[in-house]
Every structure is written in C-alpha cells, then in structure tokens.
Amino acid sequence: MVFIWRGAGIMVPIVLFISCWICSYSFEDIRLGNTYYMGWSMFWAGIPLLIIGGLLAAGNLPDPETEEKPPKQYNDLFWIPIWIWGLFFIGFGLYL
C-alpha cells in the first residue's frame, strides 16, 4: 500500500494508529468488527486532526494588514486536507 501525502498529511494514519492503540486498553475485543472500539478510536483521532488541520489551514490565510498571501502549503493525505479527515473521523465515529 502506498501512502500519498504532502506536508503534515502523514499525521492522519499516525494519529489514527495512536488513537486505536490507546483505545485498545479500554476494550477487550479489539477486532476491526467491533464497532464500539472503531467508533471511539475514530472519534478521538478526529479531534486532534481537526484542530491541527484547522491551524495549518489558517496559516494559508492572507495577512490582514498587508493582504499579502503566504506561499500555499499543502497538508493532505490522498489529496484530502487534514481538517476534512478530522471531520470524517468524528462523523463516522459518532455514526458507529
């Protein structure tokens, strides 16, 4: 499997792995079929991804005083920005 990321996009699978690892201490059944385990893992991974992605996206905003735009920085995984991954994980975690 090939991961395609730009910038801080590599944080998406890393944060999800760490979240699954931490949540595994609270559940006896940590198989992928356990929807409670996967839901909580995705929910807790989505929160820091949403915050970090939002802060990185805010860094691309123009300066309010000079209206000068900084060079665009891409932070995505599979061409999807980090903050959208955070929203997806939170939404899917709540669904499960």
HUSULUR-V375712 format. One record per run of one state. SS is the DSSP state (h for helix, s for strand, l for the rest). FROM is the first residue (numbers start at 1). LEN is the number of residues. Records with the same first field share a line. If there is no record, write none. Layout:
SS = FROM-LEN  FROM-LEN
//
This chain:
l = 1-4  24-11  59-17  78-2  96-1
s = 5-2  76-2  80-2
h = 7-17  35-24  82-14
//
